[in-house]
Amino acid sequence: VAQSLLHEEHFDVCILDPFGSVVPYLDATFAKAPHLSTIEICATDVNALYGSRPQITKRHYNTAFLSKERPRPSCYRERGVRLLLASIAQAANRQDRGIEPIF
């Protein structure tokens, strides 16, 4: 339902806060986003973003972490944010859009 609504309507502000990954909703969100619109994204799939679940990371974000460090490296949160931003930028690029992260 959410994806079809995102394909049909224009929203100046869109808040993506699904349970789990935002990746399935990104293309629909950028397809109808007007120029200079704001998209707020909250990803709750931290196990995939932090590298704790490599199979899910590969499936959702099409990447694999090369290091198998245990415990996690000190930069694991930053690495997760970069992975999420890369996925968002790729989805925007498929719709000929750009992103400007605001923290």
DSSP file (Angstrom, degrees, kcal/mol; ACC not computed):
  #  RESIDUE AA STRUCTURE BP1 BP2  ACC     N-H-->O    O-->H-N    N-H-->O    O-->H-N    TCO  KAPPA ALPHA  PHI   PSI    X-CA   Y-CA   Z-CA
    1    1 A V     >        0   0    0      0, 0.0     4,-2.1     0, 0.0     5,-0.2   0.000 360.0 360.0 360.0 -45.8    0.0    0.0    0.0
    2    2 A A  H  >  +     0   0    0      1,-0.2     4,-2.3     2,-0.2     5,-0.2   0.900 360.0  50.6 -63.8 -40.9    2.7    2.5    0.9
    3    3 A Q  H  > S+     0   0    0      1,-0.2     4,-1.7     2,-0.2    -1,-0.2   0.906 110.3  48.8 -66.2 -40.3    4.7    1.9   -2.2
    4    4 A S  H  > S+     0   0    0      1,-0.2     4,-1.2     2,-0.2    -1,-0.2   0.895 111.6  50.1 -66.5 -38.1    1.7    2.4   -4.5
    5    5 A L  H  X S+     0   0    0     -4,-2.1     4,-2.4     1,-0.2     3,-0.3   0.899 108.9  52.1 -64.7 -40.2    0.8    5.6   -2.6
    6    6 A L  H  < S+     0   0    0     -4,-2.3    -1,-0.2     1,-0.2    -2,-0.2   0.829 109.4  50.4 -66.0 -31.2    4.4    6.9   -3.0
    7    7 A H  H  < S+     0   0    0     -4,-1.7    -1,-0.2    -5,-0.2    -2,-0.2   0.751 117.4  39.7 -75.2 -23.9    4.2    6.2   -6.8
    8    8 A E  H  < S+     0   0    0     -4,-1.2     2,-0.3    -3,-0.3    -2,-0.2   0.810 108.6  56.1 -97.2 -33.4    0.9    8.1   -7.1
    9    9 A E     <  -     0   0    0     -4,-2.4     2,-0.4    -5,-0.1    23,-0.1  -0.691  68.2-132.1-108.3 153.7    1.2   11.2   -4.9
   10   10 A H        -     0   0    0     -2,-0.3     2,-0.4    23,-0.1    23,-0.1  -0.873  24.5-173.3 -98.7 134.2    3.7   14.1   -4.6
   11   11 A F        -     0   0    0     -2,-0.4     3,-0.2    21,-0.4    26,-0.0  -0.996  23.2-160.5-130.4 129.3    4.9   14.9   -1.1
   12   12 A D  S    S+     0   0    0     -2,-0.4    26,-2.8     1,-0.3     2,-0.4   0.841  93.2  28.6 -72.2 -33.6    7.0   17.9   -0.2
   13   13 A V  E    S-a   38   0A   0     24,-0.2     2,-0.4    26,-0.0    -1,-0.3  -0.996  73.7-178.9-128.6 127.8    8.0   16.1    3.0
   14   14 A C  E     -a   39   0A   0     24,-2.5    26,-3.0    -2,-0.4     2,-0.6  -0.993  11.1-159.1-128.8 131.2    8.1   12.3    3.2
   15   15 A I  E     -a   40   0A   0     -2,-0.4     2,-0.7    24,-0.2    26,-0.2  -0.942   4.3-165.2-113.0 115.0    9.0   10.4    6.4
   16   16 A L  E     +a   41   0A   0     24,-3.6    26,-2.5    -2,-0.6     6,-0.1  -0.889  26.4 148.5 -99.9 113.5   10.2    6.8    5.8
   17   17 A D        +     0   0    0     -2,-0.7    26,-0.1    24,-0.2     2,-0.1  -0.454  17.8 161.7-142.1  64.5   10.1    4.8    9.1
   18   18 A P        -     0   0    0      0, 0.0     2,-1.0     0, 0.0    26,-0.4  -0.345  51.5 -99.2 -80.3 166.3    9.4    1.2    8.2
   19   19 A F  S    S-     0   0    0     24,-0.1     2,-0.4    -2,-0.1    24,-0.1  -0.785  98.3  -6.7 -81.8 108.9   10.0   -1.7   10.5
   20   20 A G  S    S+     0   0    0     -2,-1.0    24,-1.5     2,-0.0    25,-0.5  -0.827 119.4  10.3 107.0-146.5   13.3   -3.0    9.0
   21   21 A S        -     0   0    0     -2,-0.4     4,-0.1    23,-0.2    -2,-0.1  -0.385  45.5-155.3 -76.8 146.0   15.0   -1.8    5.9
   22   22 A V  S >> S+     0   0    0      1,-0.2     3,-1.8     2,-0.1     4,-0.8   0.541  73.9  96.7 -90.2 -10.0   14.1    1.3    4.0
   23   23 A V  H >> S+     0   0    0      1,-0.3     3,-1.0     2,-0.2     4,-0.6   0.847  76.1  56.4 -53.8 -42.9   15.6    0.0    0.7
   24   24 A P  H 34 S+     0   0    0      0, 0.0     4,-0.3     0, 0.0    -1,-0.3   0.731 112.0  44.6 -63.6 -17.9   12.3   -1.4   -0.7
   25   25 A Y  H <> S+     0   0    0     -3,-1.8     4,-1.9     1,-0.1    -2,-0.2   0.533  90.3  84.7-101.0  -8.5   10.7    2.1   -0.4
   26   26 A L  H <X S+     0   0    0     -3,-1.0     4,-2.5    -4,-0.8     5,-0.2   0.919  88.1  48.7 -67.4 -45.9   13.5    4.2   -1.8
   27   27 A D  H  X S+     0   0    0     -4,-0.6     4,-1.7     1,-0.2    -1,-0.2   0.919 113.7  47.3 -61.9 -43.0   12.8    4.0   -5.5
   28   28 A A  H  > S+     0   0    0     -4,-0.3     4,-0.9     1,-0.2    -1,-0.2   0.876 111.8  52.0 -64.7 -36.5    9.1    4.8   -5.0
   29   29 A T  H  < S+     0   0    0     -4,-1.9     4,-0.5     1,-0.2     3,-0.4   0.932 113.9  41.0 -66.1 -46.0   10.0    7.7   -2.7
   30   30 A F  H  < S+     0   0    0     -4,-2.5     3,-0.2     1,-0.2    -1,-0.2   0.724 101.3  72.9 -76.6 -20.3   12.4    9.3   -5.2
   31   31 A A  H  < S+     0   0    0     -4,-1.7    -1,-0.2    -5,-0.2    -2,-0.2   0.870 114.4  21.0 -62.5 -36.7   10.1    8.6   -8.2
   32   32 A K  S  < S+     0   0    0     -4,-0.9   -21,-0.4    -3,-0.4    -1,-0.2   0.310  89.0 126.3-115.5   7.4    7.6   11.3   -7.2
   33   33 A A        -     0   0    0     -4,-0.5   -21,-0.1    -3,-0.2     3,-0.1  -0.535  57.4-130.6 -70.4 123.5    9.7   13.5   -4.9
   34   34 A P    >   -     0   0    0      0, 0.0     3,-1.7     0, 0.0    -1,-0.1  -0.262  38.3 -77.0 -67.7 161.0    9.5   17.2   -6.1
   35   35 A H  T 3  S+     0   0    0      1,-0.3    62,-0.0    62,-0.0     0, 0.0  -0.349 119.0  12.2 -57.8 136.4   12.7   19.2   -6.5
   36   36 A L  T 3  S+     0   0    0      1,-0.2    -1,-0.3    -3,-0.1     2,-0.1   0.694  93.2 148.9  65.2  23.5   14.0   20.4   -3.1
   37   37 A S    <   -     0   0    0     -3,-1.7     2,-0.5    -4,-0.0    -1,-0.2  -0.400  44.9-122.2 -79.5 165.7   11.7   18.1   -1.2
   38   38 A T  E     -a   13   0A   0    -26,-2.8   -24,-2.5    -2,-0.1     2,-0.5  -0.931  22.0-171.6-113.5 130.5   12.7   16.7    2.2
   39   39 A I  E     -a   14   0A   0     -2,-0.5     2,-0.5   -26,-0.2   -24,-0.2  -0.975   7.1-160.2-122.8 117.2   12.8   12.9    2.8
   40   40 A E  E     -a   15   0A   0    -26,-3.0   -24,-3.6    -2,-0.5     2,-0.4  -0.842  12.2-165.7 -97.1 130.4   13.4   11.8    6.4
   41   41 A I  E     -a   16   0A   0     -2,-0.5     2,-0.5   -26,-0.2   -24,-0.2  -0.963  14.9-178.9-125.4 130.7   14.7    8.3    6.7
   42   42 A C        -     0   0    0    -26,-2.5     2,-0.5    -2,-0.4    -2,-0.0  -0.977  10.6-165.0-126.2 115.9   14.8    6.1    9.8
   43   43 A A        -     0   0    0     -2,-0.5   -22,-0.2   -26,-0.1   -24,-0.1  -0.886  12.2-179.1-104.6 127.0   16.3    2.6    9.3
   44   44 A T        +     0   0    0    -24,-1.5     2,-1.2    -2,-0.5     3,-0.3   0.324  59.5  96.1-105.8   7.3   15.8    0.0   12.1
   45   45 A D    >>  +     0   0    0    -25,-0.5     4,-2.0     1,-0.2     3,-0.7  -0.376  41.4 150.3 -92.3  57.7   17.7   -2.8   10.5
   46   46 A V  H 3>  +     0   0    0     -2,-1.2     4,-2.9     1,-0.3     6,-0.3   0.778  62.4  64.9 -64.9 -27.6   20.8   -2.0   12.4
   47   47 A N  H 34>S+     0   0    0     -3,-0.3     6,-1.6     1,-0.2     5,-1.6   0.909 108.5  41.0 -61.6 -39.4   22.0   -5.7   12.5
   48   48 A A  H X45S+     0   0    0     -3,-0.7     3,-0.6     4,-0.2    -2,-0.2   0.913 117.0  48.1 -72.2 -42.6   22.4   -5.5    8.7
   49   49 A L  H 3<5S+     0   0    0     -4,-2.0    -2,-0.2     1,-0.2    -1,-0.2   0.843 113.1  47.3 -67.8 -33.3   23.9   -2.0    8.7
   50   50 A Y  T 3<5S-     0   0    0     -4,-2.9    -1,-0.2    -5,-0.2    -2,-0.2   0.545 114.7-114.0 -86.4  -6.9   26.4   -2.8   11.5
   51   51 A G  T < 5S+     0   0    0     -3,-0.6    -3,-0.2    -4,-0.5    -4,-0.1   0.565  81.3 122.5  89.0   8.4   27.5   -6.1    9.8
   52   52 A S  S   <S+     0   0    0     -5,-1.6    -4,-0.2    -6,-0.3    -5,-0.1   0.783  80.0  39.9 -73.0 -26.5   26.1   -8.4   12.4
   53   53 A R    >>  +     0   0    0     -6,-1.6     4,-2.2     1,-0.1     3,-0.5  -0.756  69.7 178.5-123.1  82.8   24.0  -10.3    9.9
   54   54 A P  H 3> S+     0   0    0      0, 0.0     4,-2.2     0, 0.0     5,-0.2   0.795  78.4  56.9 -60.5 -31.2   26.1  -10.5    6.7
   55   55 A Q  H 3> S+     0   0    0      2,-0.2     4,-2.1     1,-0.2     5,-0.1   0.918 110.6  43.9 -66.3 -41.2   23.4  -12.4    4.7
   56   56 A I  H <> S+     0   0    0     -3,-0.5     4,-2.9     2,-0.2     5,-0.5   0.884 111.0  54.8 -70.4 -38.0   20.9   -9.7    5.3
   57   57 A T  H  X S+     0   0    0     -4,-2.2     4,-2.1     1,-0.2     6,-0.7   0.923 110.6  46.1 -59.7 -44.0   23.4   -7.0    4.5
   58   58 A K  H  X S+     0   0    0     -4,-2.2     4,-1.1     4,-0.2    -2,-0.2   0.910 115.3  46.5 -64.7 -43.0   24.2   -8.7    1.2
   59   59 A R  H  < S+     0   0    0     -4,-2.1    -2,-0.2    -5,-0.2    -1,-0.2   0.920 124.1  29.2 -68.7 -44.9   20.5   -9.1    0.3
   60   60 A H  H  < S+     0   0    0     -4,-2.9    -3,-0.2    -5,-0.1    -2,-0.2   0.878 135.2  24.8 -84.9 -39.6   19.3   -5.6    1.2
   61   61 A Y  H  < S-     0   0    0     -4,-2.1    -3,-0.2    -5,-0.5    -2,-0.2   0.407  92.6-129.5-112.6   0.7   22.4   -3.5    0.6
   62   62 A N  S  < S+     0   0    0     -4,-1.1     2,-0.3    -5,-0.4    -4,-0.2   0.870  71.8 102.5  54.4  42.9   24.2   -5.6   -2.0
   63   63 A T        -     0   0    0     -6,-0.7     2,-0.4    -9,-0.1    -2,-0.2  -0.973  54.3-152.0-148.4 161.6   27.5   -5.4   -0.1
   64   64 A A        -     0   0    0     -2,-0.3     2,-0.4    -3,-0.1    -9,-0.0  -1.000  22.1-124.4-137.1 138.3   29.6   -7.6    2.2
   65   65 A F        -     0   0    0     -2,-0.4    -7,-0.0     1,-0.1    -8,-0.0  -0.688  15.5-153.5 -81.4 131.1   32.0   -6.4    4.8
   66   66 A L  S    S+     0   0    0     -2,-0.4     2,-0.3     2,-0.0    -1,-0.1   0.834  71.8  76.1 -75.6 -32.8   35.5   -7.9    4.2
   67   67 A S        -     0   0    0      1,-0.1    -2,-0.1     2,-0.0     0, 0.0  -0.601  56.6-165.8 -85.4 141.0   36.6   -7.9    7.8
   68   68 A K        +     0   0    0     -2,-0.3    -1,-0.1     2,-0.1    -2,-0.0  -0.210  31.0 165.5-110.7  38.4   35.4  -10.5   10.2
   69   69 A E        -     0   0    0      1,-0.0    -2,-0.0     0, 0.0     0, 0.0  -0.302  27.8-137.3 -62.9 135.3   36.6   -8.6   13.2
   70   70 A R  S    S+     0   0    0      2,-0.1     2,-0.2    -2,-0.0    -2,-0.1  -0.977  90.2  34.1-132.9 122.3   35.3   -9.6   16.6
   71   71 A P  S    S-     0   0    0      0, 0.0     3,-0.1     0, 0.0    -3,-0.0   0.602 115.5 -97.4 -68.8 173.2   34.5   -7.5   18.5
   72   72 A R        -     0   0    0     -2,-0.2    -2,-0.1     1,-0.1   -21,-0.1  -0.169  43.6 -98.0 -57.6 151.0   33.3   -5.1   16.0
   73   73 A P    >   -     0   0    0      0, 0.0     3,-1.6     0, 0.0    -1,-0.1  -0.300  33.4-110.6 -66.4 159.0   35.6   -2.3   14.9
   74   74 A S  T 3  S+     0   0    0      1,-0.3     3,-0.4     2,-0.1     4,-0.2   0.693 115.7  57.5 -66.3 -17.3   35.2    1.0   16.6
   75   75 A C  T 3>  +     0   0    0      1,-0.2     4,-2.6     2,-0.1    -1,-0.3   0.193  68.7 113.9 -97.3  16.7   33.9    2.6   13.3
   76   76 A Y  H <> S+     0   0    0     -3,-1.6     4,-1.8     1,-0.2    -1,-0.2   0.837  76.4  50.3 -62.9 -33.2   31.0    0.2   12.9
   77   77 A R  H  > S+     0   0    0     -3,-0.4     4,-2.2     2,-0.2    -1,-0.2   0.930 112.4  46.2 -68.9 -44.6   28.3    2.9   13.4
   78   78 A E  H  > S+     0   0    0      1,-0.2     4,-2.5     2,-0.2    -2,-0.2   0.902 110.7  53.7 -63.0 -39.7   29.9    5.2   10.9
   79   79 A R  H  X S+     0   0    0     -4,-2.6     4,-2.1     1,-0.2    -1,-0.2   0.892 108.4  50.4 -61.9 -39.5   30.3    2.3    8.5
   80   80 A G  H  X S+     0   0    0     -4,-1.8     4,-2.3    -5,-0.2    -1,-0.2   0.899 110.1  48.9 -65.4 -41.2   26.5    1.6    8.8
   81   81 A V  H  X S+     0   0    0     -4,-2.2     4,-2.7     2,-0.2    -2,-0.2   0.908 111.4  49.9 -65.0 -41.4   25.6    5.2    8.2
   82   82 A R  H  X S+     0   0    0     -4,-2.5     4,-2.2     2,-0.2    -2,-0.2   0.891 110.1  50.7 -64.3 -38.8   27.8    5.3    5.1
   83   83 A L  H  X S+     0   0    0     -4,-2.1     4,-1.9     2,-0.2    -2,-0.2   0.918 112.0  46.9 -64.1 -43.9   26.2    2.1    3.8
   84   84 A L  H  X S+     0   0    0     -4,-2.3     4,-2.2     1,-0.2    -2,-0.2   0.924 112.3  49.5 -64.0 -45.1   22.7    3.6    4.3
   85   85 A L  H  X S+     0   0    0     -4,-2.7     4,-2.7     1,-0.2    -2,-0.2   0.876 108.8  53.5 -62.8 -37.2   23.7    6.8    2.6
   86   86 A A  H  X S+     0   0    0     -4,-2.2     4,-2.3     2,-0.2    -1,-0.2   0.910 109.4  48.2 -63.9 -41.5   25.2    4.9   -0.3
   87   87 A S  H  X S+     0   0    0     -4,-1.9     4,-2.1     2,-0.2    -2,-0.2   0.897 112.7  48.4 -65.4 -39.9   22.0    3.0   -0.8
   88   88 A I  H  X S+     0   0    0     -4,-2.2     4,-2.4     2,-0.2    -2,-0.2   0.919 111.6  49.5 -65.6 -43.6   19.9    6.2   -0.6
   89   89 A A  H  X S+     0   0    0     -4,-2.7     4,-2.4     1,-0.2    -2,-0.2   0.887 110.2  50.9 -63.6 -39.6   22.2    7.9   -3.2
   90   90 A Q  H  X S+     0   0    0     -4,-2.3     4,-1.8     2,-0.2    -1,-0.2   0.908 110.7  48.5 -64.6 -42.0   22.0    5.0   -5.6
   91   91 A A  H  X S+     0   0    0     -4,-2.1     4,-0.7     2,-0.2    -2,-0.2   0.908 112.5  48.5 -64.4 -41.3   18.2    5.0   -5.4
   92   92 A A  H ><>S+     0   0    0     -4,-2.4     5,-2.7     1,-0.2     3,-0.9   0.899 109.0  54.0 -64.3 -40.1   18.1    8.8   -6.0
   93   93 A N  H ><5S+     0   0    0     -4,-2.4     3,-1.8     1,-0.3    -1,-0.2   0.853 100.0  60.0 -63.9 -35.7   20.5    8.4   -8.9
   94   94 A R  H 3<5S+     0   0    0     -4,-1.8    -1,-0.3     1,-0.3    -2,-0.2   0.759 110.1  43.4 -63.9 -22.6   18.2    5.8  -10.6
   95   95 A Q  T <<5S-     0   0    0     -3,-0.9    -1,-0.3    -4,-0.7    -2,-0.2   0.155 121.5-107.7-104.8  16.3   15.5    8.5  -10.6
   96   96 A D  T < 5S+     0   0    0     -3,-1.8     2,-0.3     1,-0.2    -3,-0.2   0.891  80.7 124.9  56.8  43.6   18.0   11.3  -11.8
   97   97 A R      < -     0   0    0     -5,-2.7     2,-0.3    -8,-0.2    -1,-0.2  -0.759  48.5-143.7-122.1 169.4   18.0   12.9   -8.4
   98   98 A G        -     0   0    0     -2,-0.3     2,-0.3    -3,-0.1    -9,-0.0  -0.820  10.0-136.5-126.8 170.5   20.6   13.9   -5.9
   99   99 A I        -     0   0    0     -2,-0.3   -10,-0.0     2,-0.0   -14,-0.0  -0.931   9.4-166.0-128.5 154.5   20.8   13.9   -2.1
  100  100 A E        -     0   0    0     -2,-0.3     2,-0.0     2,-0.0    -2,-0.0  -0.857  26.2-138.5-136.0 100.5   22.1   16.3    0.5
  101  101 A P        -     0   0    0      0, 0.0     2,-0.5     0, 0.0    -2,-0.0  -0.331  16.5-168.1 -64.0 137.3   22.4   14.7    3.9
  102  102 A I              0   0    0      1,-0.1    -2,-0.0    -2,-0.0     0, 0.0  -0.993 360.0 360.0-125.1 121.2   21.3   16.7    6.9
  103  103 A F              0   0    0     -2,-0.5    -1,-0.1     0, 0.0     0, 0.0   0.418 360.0 360.0-102.8 360.0   22.2   15.4   10.3
